[in-house]
Amino acid sequence: MDQVRVRYRKNWRDWLLDGADAQFSFPLAAPSAQAIARESDAVGRWVRDWRNWSEKHPAACLRSVTRRTAVGAQKIFTHLDLSTVDDLVVLDQVLADHWRRANVRWSRIRALPGGVVEQRLRPYLQQIMDLDGADFEILLEAAKWFTENPRSGLTIRQVPVLGMHTKWLARNRRLVLACLNITEQPHADKQGEELEQDDLDPLGLKALPVHVDVILADPADRALVGGLRHLSAPLPEVGALPVHPETILIVENKESAYLVRDRPRTVIVHSLGNHLNVLDEISWLDDARHLYWGDLDRAGFTLLSRARARLPHLVSVLMDPVTLEQHRTLAVEDATRTDPPDHNLTDIEAAALAALSAEQGTYLRLEQERLPSPFVHDQLNRAMNNNGPVQAR
């Protein structure tokens, strides 16, 4: 049966799309005349087993030959012959179920109102077959709706397709595009489950505006915006703030950002996650000195490297081997998956990343919130006062 499964898995897409039947022949490793004479009892059982199997599978045909041996003539089976794909899949219940589902789903996809391009869908057929029933129904309804509303200008949650939400579309966007025969422009794969405007343009949708969280650490800046210290606003509004900071501190997490004390000509930008592209859009960042403080874990260094790709002179703070070693007892095991950083870490940062490796292929995570406040304030003050090389290559 292994030969049957291999042949099916390799060719089922072609059979499905071409709609053509095929004939199959599988060699049975029939024993030679010498083997028959040497192990006649075992060969006899082998022949009986195949004959009994054939009686239970009438669509299969056993091809036979007669071999003359020292103990007499022996009829043996040499090949298993099958006339159709249906005859093939009936030999294995898993294959039969898959083939039945493939035919049902393909017939429904072909009936979509906009029509489909078979070769455009071919690379995604297995993913479509792997969808559970509810997700497949959502895929069909989404394809129908986008065909009828190609430039709706709605947000994802406004699309009236029952069951389709942001995370569903993030997981299945390529399947929807394939059903619509839309070829997207090549671009880097997105991280996580958030869709940006580039991802939504082919579907005629609009993304919600990205909100940016900032802390105005300078009382003079706060006076310009009614005394507010903490702001969360759409990117264009944040970019239009009437501030001219000398120092920008980018902090990975909100709780840690709240630790930073007041300081002249200083703005803290925090909680960006993977929306590091906003760093390209805020003009008042251009003439400032840039510092970055993130978690001491693999994801933290990946985010640091991506931020540095946009701000080449970015200096990290509290992301060094000494900080990790002094507070190692506060670290926990890190089992999350993450992409590796770009090749722009400093030697000290790379050493800290390497020091996160623990025993038996595990890794450590030292969250920035776990660091003692006095230590944090001392290191941040040193960095922002530029008193000595907090980080150096």
CORZI-V874443 format. One record per pair of residues at least 24 apart in sequence whose ideal C-beta (glycine too) atoms are under 10 Angstrom apart, sorted by sequence separation. I is the first residue (numbers start at 0). J is the second residue. If there is no record, write none. Layout:
# CORZI-V874443
I/J + I/J
This chain:
# CORZI-V874443
1/25 + 2/26 + 42/66 + 50/74 + 52/76 + 58/82 + 101/125 + 104/128 + 136/160 + 137/161 + 138/162 + 168/192 + 169/193 + 208/232 + 209/233 + 210/234 + 211/235 + 213/237 + 220/244 + 229/253 + 242/266 + 244/268 + 264/288 + 288/312 + 289/313 + 290/314 + 291/315 + 292/316 + 293/317 + 294/318 + 295/319 + 333/357 + 0/25 + 2/27 + 56/81 + 58/83 + 136/161 + 137/162 + 138/163 + 166/191 + 167/192 + 169/194 + 176/201 + 208/233 + 209/234 + 211/236 + 212/237 + 215/240 + 217/242 + 265/290 + 267/292 + 284/309 + 285/310 + 288/313 + 289/314 + 290/315 + 291/316 + 292/317 + 293/318 + 295/320 + 330/355 + 332/357 + 337/362 + 42/68 + 49/75 + 50/76 + 53/79 + 60/86 + 101/127 + 104/130 + 136/162 + 137/163 + 141/167 + 166/192 + 168/194 + 172/198 + 175/201 + 176/202 + 207/233 + 208/234 + 209/235 + 210/236 + 211/237 + 217/243 + 240/266 + 249/275 + 284/310 + 288/314 + 290/316 + 291/317 + 292/318 + 318/344 + 319/345 + 321/347 + 46/73 + 49/76 + 52/79 + 58/85 + 59/86 + 100/127 + 101/128 + 108/135 + 111/138 + 115/142 + 137/164 + 141/168 + 165/192 + 166/193 + 172/199 + 175/202 + 208/235 + 210/237 + 211/238 + 213/240 + 215/242 + 217/244 + 229/256 + 275/302 + 278/305 + 290/317 + 291/318 + 295/322 + 296/323 + 318/345 + 320/347 + 323/350 + 324/351 + 327/354 + 330/357 + 334/361 + 335/362 + 42/70 + 46/74 + 48/76 + 58/86 + 59/87 + 97/125 + 100/128 + 104/132 + 107/135 + 111/139 + 133/161 + 134/162 + 165/193 + 166/194 + 208/236 + 209/237 + 216/244 + 217/245 + 229/257 + 273/301 + 275/303 + 278/306 + 295/323 + 319/347 + 320/348 + 323/351 + 333/361 + 334/362 + 39/68 + 46/75 + 57/86 + 58/87 + 100/129 + 107/136 + 110/139 + 113/142 + 133/162 + 134/163 + 138/167 + 165/194 + 169/198 + 172/201 + 211/240 + 213/242 + 215/244 + 217/246 + 228/257 + 237/266 + 249/278 + 273/302 + 276/305 + 315/344 + 318/347 + 319/348 + 320/349 + 321/350 + 322/351 + 323/352 + 332/361 + 333/362 + 335/364 + 36/66 + 39/69 + 43/73 + 45/75 + 46/76 + 49/79 + 56/86 + 59/89 + 98/128 + 100/130 + 108/138 + 112/142 + 113/143 + 137/167 + 141/171 + 145/175 + 149/179 + 168/198 + 172/202 + 216/246 + 272/302 + 275/305 + 278/308 + 279/309 + 313/343 + 315/345 + 318/348 + 320/350 + 321/351 + 324/354 + 327/357 + 332/362 + 333/363 + 334/364 + 35/66 + 37/68 + 39/70 + 42/73 + 45/76 + 58/89 + 59/90 + 97/128 + 104/135 + 107/138 + 108/139 + 111/142 + 112/143 + 137/168 + 141/172 + 144/175 + 145/176 + 168/199 + 213/244 + 237/268 + 247/278 + 271/302 + 275/306 + 278/309 + 279/310 + 295/326 + 314/345 + 319/350 + 320/351 + 323/354 + 332/363 + 333/364 + 34/66 + 35/67 + 36/68 + 37/69 + 39/71 + 43/75 + 57/89 + 58/90 + 97/129 + 100/132 + 103/135 + 107/139 + 111/143 + 113/145 + 114/146 + 142/174 + 146/178 + 149/181 + 216/248 + 273/305 + 275/307 + 277/309 + 278/310 + 295/327 + 308/340 + 311/343 + 315/347 + 319/351 + 320/352 + 323/355 + 330/362 + 331/363 + 332/364 + 333/365 + 29/62 + 33/66 + 35/68 + 36/69 + 37/70 + 42/75 + 56/89 + 113/146 + 134/167 + 138/171 + 141/174 + 142/175 + 145/178 + 146/179 + 228/261 + 259/292 + 275/308 + 276/309 + 305/338 + 307/340 + 308/341 + 315/348 + 318/351 + 320/353 + 321/354 + 330/363 + 331/364 + 333/366 + 25/59 + 27/61 + 29/63 + 32/66 + 34/68 + 35/69 + 36/70 + 39/73 + 56/90 + 104/138 + 108/142 + 112/146 + 113/147 + 133/167 + 137/171 + 141/175 + 142/176 + 145/179 + 146/180 + 168/202 + 213/247 + 214/248 + 247/281 + 258/292 + 271/305 + 275/309 + 295/329 + 296/330 + 299/333 + 304/338 + 307/341 + 317/351 + 318/352 + 320/354 + 329/363 + 330/364 + 331/365 + 27/62 + 29/64 + 31/66 + 32/67 + 33/68 + 35/70 + 36/71 + 100/135 + 104/139 + 111/146 + 112/147 + 142/177 + 143/178 + 249/284 + 271/306 + 275/310 + 278/313 + 295/330 + 296/331 + 298/333 + 302/337 + 304/339 + 305/340 + 308/343 + 319/354 + 320/355 + 329/364 + 330/365 + 331/366 + 23/59 + 24/60 + 26/62 + 27/63 + 30/66 + 32/68 + 33/69 + 35/71 + 113/149 + 134/170 + 135/171 + 138/174 + 142/178 + 143/179 + 145/181 + 168/204 + 214/250 + 230/266 + 247/283 + 256/292 + 297/333 + 301/337 + 304/340 + 305/341 + 307/343 + 315/351 + 327/363 + 329/365 + 330/366 + 29/66 + 31/68 + 32/69 + 35/72 + 36/73 + 134/171 + 138/175 + 141/178 + 142/179 + 247/284 + 255/292 + 296/333 + 298/335 + 300/337 + 301/338 + 303/340 + 304/341 + 306/343 + 307/344 + 328/365 + 329/366 + 24/62 + 30/68 + 32/70 + 35/73 + 52/90 + 137/175 + 141/179 + 212/250 + 229/267 + 231/269 + 247/285 + 255/293 + 268/306 + 295/333 + 297/335 + 298/336 + 299/337 + 301/339 + 302/340 + 303/341 + 304/342 + 305/343 + 307/345 + 327/365 + 331/369 + 135/174 + 138/177 + 139/178 + 155/194 + 214/253 + 228/267 + 231/270 + 238/277 + 242/281 + 244/283 + 247/286 + 248/287 + 255/294 + 294/333 + 296/335 + 297/336 + 298/337 + 300/339 + 301/340 + 304/343 + 326/365 + 329/368 + 330/369 + 351/390 + 32/72 + 35/75 + 130/170 + 134/174 + 138/178 + 216/256 + 221/261 + 229/269 + 234/274 + 237/277 + 243/283 + 244/284 + 247/287 + 248/288 + 249/289 + 250/290 + 251/291 + 252/292 + 297/337 + 298/338 + 300/340 + 301/341 + 303/343 + 304/344 + 323/363 + 329/369 + 32/73 + 34/75 + 130/171 + 165/206 + 212/253 + 240/281 + 242/283 + 245/286 + 246/287 + 247/288 + 248/289 + 249/290 + 250/291 + 251/292 + 252/293 + 296/337 + 297/338 + 299/340 + 300/341 + 303/344 + 307/348 + 328/369 + 329/370 + 347/388 + 165/207 + 214/256 + 234/276 + 238/280 + 239/281 + 240/282 + 241/283 + 244/286 + 245/287 + 246/288 + 247/289 + 248/290 + 249/291 + 250/292 + 251/293 + 252/294 + 297/339 + 298/340 + 303/345 + 323/365 + 329/371 + 347/389 + 348/390 + 30/73 + 32/75 + 213/256 + 214/257 + 216/259 + 218/261 + 220/263 + 234/277 + 237/280 + 238/281 + 239/282 + 240/283 + 243/286 + 244/287 + 245/288 + 246/289 + 247/290 + 248/291 + 249/292 + 250/293 + 251/294 + 297/340 + 301/344 + 322/365 + 326/369 + 347/390 + 31/75 + 126/170 + 127/171 + 130/174 + 155/199 + 158/202 + 212/256 + 216/260 + 217/261 + 218/262 + 219/263 + 220/264 + 237/281 + 238/282 + 239/283 + 243/287 + 244/288 + 246/290 + 247/291 + 248/292 + 249/293 + 300/344 + 304/348 + 326/370 + 346/390 + 347/391 + 348/392 + 30/75 + 126/171 + 154/199 + 158/203 + 214/259 + 216/261 + 217/262 + 218/263 + 219/264 + 220/265 + 235/280 + 238/283 + 242/287 + 251/296 + 303/348 + 322/367 + 325/370 + 326/371 + 345/390 + 346/391 + 347/392 + 29/75 + 153/199 + 158/204 + 215/261 + 216/262 + 217/263 + 220/266 + 234/280 + 235/281 + 237/283 + 238/284 + 325/371 + 345/391 + 346/392 + 29/76 + 30/77 + 126/173 + 127/174 + 155/202 + 157/204 + 214/261 + 216/263 + 217/264 + 234/281 + 251/298 + 252/299 + 318/365 + 345/392 + 27/75 + 29/77 + 123/171 + 126/174 + 157/205 + 216/264 + 217/265 + 251/299 + 300/348 + 304/352 + 317/365 + 322/370 + 326/374 + 344/392 + 27/76 + 28/77 + 29/78 + 153/202 + 155/204 + 216/265 + 217/266 + 299/348 + 300/349 + 303/352 + 318/367 + 325/374 + 27/77 + 123/173 + 124/174 + 127/177 + 153/203 + 154/204 + 155/205 + 215/265 + 216/266 + 317/367 + 26/77 + 27/78 + 122/173 + 123/174 + 126/177 + 127/178 + 151/202 + 152/203 + 153/204 + 154/205 + 155/206 + 156/207 + 214/265 + 215/266 + 216/267 + 251/302 + 300/351 + 301/352 + 316/367 + 26/78 + 27/79 + 123/175 + 149/201 + 150/202 + 151/203 + 152/204 + 153/205 + 154/206 + 155/207 + 214/266 + 215/267 + 251/303 + 299/351 + 300/352 + 322/374 + 24/77 + 25/78 + 26/79 + 123/176 + 124/177 + 149/202 + 150/203 + 151/204 + 152/205 + 154/207 + 213/266 + 214/267 + 249/302 + 299/352 + 317/370 + 322/375 + 24/78 + 25/79 + 120/174 + 123/177 + 148/202 + 149/203 + 150/204 + 151/205 + 213/267 + 214/268 + 249/303 + 23/78 + 24/79 + 25/80 + 122/177 + 123/178 + 148/203 + 212/267 + 213/268 + 214/269 + 251/306 + 297/352 + 300/355 + 3/59 + 23/79 + 24/80 + 25/81 + 121/177 + 145/201 + 148/204 + 212/268 + 213/269 + 295/351 + 296/352 + 299/355 + 322/378 + 23/80 + 24/81 + 119/176 + 120/177 + 145/202 + 211/268 + 212/269 + 213/270 + 249/306 + 295/352 + 317/374 + 321/378 + 22/80 + 23/81 + 119/177 + 120/178 + 144/202 + 145/203 + 211/269 + 212/270 + 297/355 + 317/375 + 22/81 + 23/82 + 119/178 + 145/204 + 211/270 + 212/271 + 295/354 + 296/355 + 297/356 + 316/375 + 319/378 + 21/81 + 22/82 + 23/83 + 119/179 + 120/180 + 210/270 + 211/271 + 295/355 + 21/82 + 22/83 + 23/84 + 116/177 + 119/180 + 141/202 + 249/310 + 317/378 + 20/82 + 21/83 + 22/84 + 25/87 + 115/177 + 116/178 + 118/180 + 119/181 + 209/271 + 255/317 + 316/378 + 317/379 + 20/83 + 21/84 + 23/86 + 115/178 + 116/179 + 119/182 + 209/272 + 211/274 + 247/310 + 316/379 + 20/84 + 22/86 + 23/87 + 115/179 + 116/180 + 210/274 + 249/313 + 19/84 + 20/85 + 22/87 + 25/90 + 113/178 + 114/179 + 115/180 + 209/274 + 297/362 + 299/364 + 316/381 + 317/382 + 20/86 + 21/87 + 113/179 + 114/180 + 116/182 + 211/277 + 247/313 + 249/315 + 250/316 + 296/362 + 297/363 + 298/364 + 299/365 + 316/382 + 20/87 + 111/178 + 113/180 + 209/276 + 210/277 + 211/278 + 249/316 + 251/318 + 296/363 + 297/364 + 299/366 + 315/382 + 316/383 + 322/389 + 111/179 + 209/277 + 213/281 + 248/316 + 295/363 + 296/364 + 299/367 + 314/382 + 14/83 + 15/84 + 108/177 + 211/280 + 295/364 + 296/365 + 14/84 + 108/178 + 211/281 + 294/364 + 295/365 + 296/366 + 319/389 + 209/280 + 294/365 + 295/366 + 296/367 + 314/385 + 318/389 + 319/390 + 294/366 + 295/367 + 317/389 + 318/390 + 319/391 + 11/84 + 14/87 + 293/366 + 294/367 + 316/389 + 317/390 + 10/84 + 14/88 + 293/367 + 294/368 + 295/369 + 314/388 + 315/389 + 316/390 + 6/81 + 292/367 + 294/369 + 295/370 + 314/389 + 315/390 + 3/79 + 11/87 + 314/390 + 2/79 + 7/84 + 10/87 + 11/88 + 313/390 + 314/391 + 3/81 + 195/273 + 292/370 + 0/79 + 193/272 + 195/274 + 197/276 + 7/87 + 193/273 + 6/87 + 7/88 + 191/272 + 193/274 + 195/276 + 190/272 + 191/273 + 4/87 + 7/90 + 11/94 + 15/98 + 190/273 + 292/375 + 3/87 + 7/91 + 14/98 + 18/102 + 189/273 + 3/88 + 190/275 + 4/90 + 7/93 + 8/94 + 11/97 + 15/101 + 292/378 + 3/90 + 4/91 + 7/94 + 11/98 + 14/101 + 15/102 + 18/105 + 292/379 + 3/91 + 6/94 + 14/102 + 4/93 + 8/97 + 12/101 + 15/104 + 16/105 + 290/379 + 0/90 + 4/94 + 7/97 + 11/101 + 15/105 + 292/382 + 0/91 + 3/94 + 7/98 + 15/106 + 291/382 + 290/382 + 12/105 + 16/109 + 290/383 + 0/94 + 288/382 + 288/383 + 290/385 + 288/385 + 290/389 + 291/390 + 17/117 + 290/390 + 16/117 + 15/117 + 16/118 + 16/120 + 12/117 + 16/121 + 15/121 + 12/120 + 13/121 + 16/124 + 190/298 + 12/121 + 15/124 + 258/367 + 12/122 + 258/368 + 190/301 + 255/366 + 256/367 + 257/368 + 12/124 + 190/302 + 254/366 + 255/367 + 258/370 + 11/124 + 12/125 + 15/128 + 254/367 + 255/368 + 11/125 + 252/366 + 254/368 + 255/369 + 258/372 + 190/305 + 251/366 + 252/367 + 253/368 + 255/370 + 12/128 + 251/367 + 252/368 + 259/375 + 260/376 + 8/125 + 11/128 + 250/367 + 251/368 + 255/372 + 258/375 + 259/376 + 262/379 + 258/376 + 262/380 + 265/383 + 260/379 + 255/375 + 259/379 + 260/380 + 258/379 + 262/383 + 262/384 + 255/379 + 259/383 + 250/379 + 248/379 + 248/382 + 248/383 + 246/382 + 246/383 + 245/383 + 246/384 + 246/385 + 190/337 + 190/338 + 188/338 + 216/383
